[in-house]
Amino acid sequence: MWNERESPLRIEKRFEFDQYSRISKFMGEIEKLCKERDIYPNISFGKNFVSLSIFLENKEISDEEKDFSKDIDKFYLEH
């Protein structure tokens, strides 16, 4: 589940990994999706996690941002 935050308005999620090599593959999928959708989240990562923050353009999450976050969740489950 993505968490909604305020100040600034955003949604964010942390993805956990058991192998660093899986992070690299996951980040590659995110890169492709960002270019396709023209949505560029803030990304941080470490040895066993990737954290994403999507700053919202409006006061509510748009359909494009919902679809983007759902597709990221799908990539995570596949890897």
N, C-alpha and C positions, 0 to 999 in steps of 0.2 A: 504494500500500500504506500502510495506517495503521501507525504505529509504537507499540509498547507501551512505556510508561514506568512507573517506580516512584517512590514517595515524592513526591507521592501517586500512587496507581495510576490510570493514564489511558491513553487512546489519542489520538494526535494526527497531524495531517497538514497539510501546506502545499500550497495550490493556487496555481499561477502563472497570470497572465493577461497578454495582450498589450495590452489596452485597459481603462482604468478603468471605462468604461461597462458592461463585462461583469461586473465585480465587483458593481455595484449590483444587477443582475438576479439574479446568483447568491445574493447576500445575501437578496433577497426570497424566493427559493425556500427557503432555509434557515429563514427566519422562519416560513413556512407549515408546514414540516415539524416544527419545534420545537413549535408550537402543537398540531399533530395528535398528536404522539407524547409530548408532555410531557417532552421531553429538551432541556436547555438547555446547550449546550457553551459554553466560553469561546471568544471570537472576537477575533482581532486582524487588522487589515488595513492595507495600505499602497497605494502607487501601482499595484503590479502583483501583489499577492498577498493571499490570505486564509489565515489559520492557525486551525485548530480544535483544541480539546482537549476530550475527553469524559471527565469524571471518573467512574470506574466505581463502582457501588453495592456490588458484591461483589468477591471476589478474582479472578473471571474475568469476561470480557465476556459480558453476557447476550444472548439472542437479539434482544431489542428494540434493544440498542445496536449489534449487528451489522447488523441491518436498517437502522437509522438511518444508519450510516456507509456502507452500500452505496447507499442512496438518495441521499446527498450526492454520492457518486462519480458516480452516473448524471446528476445535475443538472450536475455539472462537465463531463462528456463532451458533454452536449447544448448547452452554452453555449460 
